[in-house]
Amino acid sequence: MRMKKGDILFGRKKTDAIHPIVFLCEYDTNHFIGVMLTKSNKHKDNILMAVEHFKKVDSLGNKYEFRYKNTHFVEAKLLKKEEWGPYKMVGGLTDFGIKFIESKIINKDPVLWGKYLNTK
């Protein structure tokens, strides 16, 4: 599957990618950069999104599986492993949603989840 900026993805199994991932860009042959979506506001750097940030249907008019429901994103550029694929696309962000996320992570360096958690 060819991923594009703003695609909302699930990994092949829940043990690899527990939360939905927003694809942002390729990084290297083993990783891509994405952000993690969550319903939790447990951490101060989980940022609440808005319904306007999410597409409701795909280009053919089919409803997306992923819908906004108190959705936050983790304010981090996360390195996601290609080996967690094949990925399943379950939703998409609007241009407004992509710009919103990018504006919050612009000065962040890409990091693996475990390393990010060690900063908490």
MONORWO-V890298 format. One record per run of one state. SS is the DSSP state (A for helix, B for strand, O for the rest). FROM is the first residue (numbers start at 1). TO is the last residue. If there is no record, write none. Layout:
SS:FROM:TO + SS:FROM:TO
This chain:
O:1:6 + B:7:10 + O:11:20 + B:21:26 + O:27:30 + B:31:38 + O:39:45 + B:46:48 + O:49:50 + A:51:53 + B:54:54 + O:55:56 + B:57:57 + O:58:62 + B:63:63 + O:64:71 + B:72:74 + O:75:77 + B:78:81 + A:82:84 + O:85:87 + B:88:93 + O:94:94 + A:95:105 + O:106:110 + B:111:111 + O:112:112 + A:113:117 + O:118:120
